[in-house]
């Protein structure tokens, strides 16, 4: 960047520039294997692809939105906007929670002579940008295409998303700080994560519940919603004005949200600085030492030790519960979609498919936690045990929680049909094994807190994981029809796994690394190579 | 005396599995550039050997290869007569590795961590219970034995990791910068525990940047630079090598590594 364009050292813009640079480097790591020209071409191709995907959606929406504006029946649009807003609040909450608890560079910044408002303001803006990006990537291409199709007012989605991101971040920060003050640093993180999970998942759940309601109830509720934010409500009027391209309204809401953001930053900067520093030095929440001299009681055996360790770590990480719950919530549409698409389909079969998908996804997540997010890979690699044994024990450890999650709905299914329940259990086991193997063969080292973000490291693994889950979901339906038809998904899954196995980095690393926990060790090696 | 006189000799007494704890011969490892370059090293049984060298000299890479965490590109590694490349599991059974960053699980308590590590090395549970209690008491962790490690200071975490490394009573203990970042009290506890292990017959190799530690604790010192051992011997031998002006290990170290750097230039 030319010197004349570099912000003044220590200013708010200088810190924002610092944050943007760090974020950009993190993002560009995904394209590390491309040079600048190829990276630009890949980014341009991705942008074009997003717009091509958005084109039919925009074409479909244009007449509907026109009609909505003309008739003033904008309840649907308001509902969508509120859902997007809820998502952004959840993102704001997660971002605020991370900023509070991830020490990263905040201790350095807060220990410097910079004032807390500058530091906090820059961090809050970074959260806003990330919140904006999480929705913008999907929504903005549709708005651009809408503008190309003769609806330039759709470009007002840009400032509207900025407004929603600013307000969502402000609410997230206010909530996180309030939680921090009232429940303490250790529980605040958990509360924020759970609330964010339920806000984000609430939309999906809401849609599921809505789709399952009888048509009469749907109509009654629609009338009630329209009455609340229908043609006459203030919210509806503002939304109508924005959709019609009313610049004054857009400016008004933008200015209001900026004011709210500025006030939030000014109010919270001091408490945030104190909270961040105290969160870093907060005492452990663990059990206090026993007063009585109780003798130690150790269990015996390598496998038992490894399984107990995995279970203890899972049980003591409430953040994992939130992430797994969210994953289950996101899976529920499978059942509803099946029931909606085929009215003849028995509810039990739709539920069975959802259970299989849940088993596949939970197993994949837990396998990733056990293998890729292992906290002490070197300890295991120096243990006198082959990597194969370690991996087998780890996979057997995750089988128990997967079974626990699957057992409840399967017992429910058994009341409808024992045969369907048994087949569901068997297919779920196969699905769980297949996605666990995928994650074992393609480790993606990371921190266990980033379970839901693990697919950012490899889109291919994400794609294959979903393909496996869907194949088994179809498999259960075929199996219920005829057990012999189970061979079809079995062959397909074997084919998929055989196709991806040769690309496993474990094979490429070589025989030497096979002695350790390969994926995690590979990361350590890379880091070490950089240092050397 | 020249530095060649103090380089580890190949063959003969030094390769004798009856007297050597670790024998490294022609060890070589290349990442982007050469990290370890035809390194020869012998650590005798029952001695504390300090590996010194500037940053990036190849000390940690050497220890990681000996611990079975990295495969050498070439060379031999023998641990108490066991070929650690051909039979890594047998070598690991009698070895402990403690990196500079403690390998811990934040959500486990020290007792649970020790139970886990004892399970990994298949230590008899009754013996492990006694050993764990002794270690926790010796390192003044007993009062914190049921607290999760997540709230511990770096020093406490390092002590828990050290207890984990020692619970299977290893014959060879390798430590990478074990005293860095510890306060004087904790550092003394760690040093005393290590010396007790040496007295009990264990062999220790440690890397350190705290030259005073090497000077006081080590039976022999090896100075490594750019992947090779420049010189090794007792402190007195190294002092003699470096010349009359060298009074401390720091003088010796700078004299040896400095001259090497000049030659490279």
Interface residues (C-beta under 8 A of the other chain):
Chain A: X282 X283 X284 X285 X286 X287 X288 X289 X290 X295 X296 X297 X298 X299 X300 X301 X302 X304 X305 X306 X308 X309 X312 X313 X316 X317 X375 X376 X378 X379 X380 X381 X382 X383 X384 X385 X386 X510 X511 X512 X513 X515 X516 X521 X524 X525 X528 X529 X531 X532
Chain B: X31 X32 X33 X35 X56 X58 X60 X61 X64 X67 X68 X69 X70 X71 X88 X89 X90 X92 X93 X95 X96 X97 X99 X103 X104 X105 X106 X107 X108 X109 X111 X112 X114 X115 X116 X117 X118 X119 X120 X121 X122 X124 X125 X126 X128 X129 X132 X133 X143 X144 X145 X146 X147 X148 X149 X150 X151 X152 X164
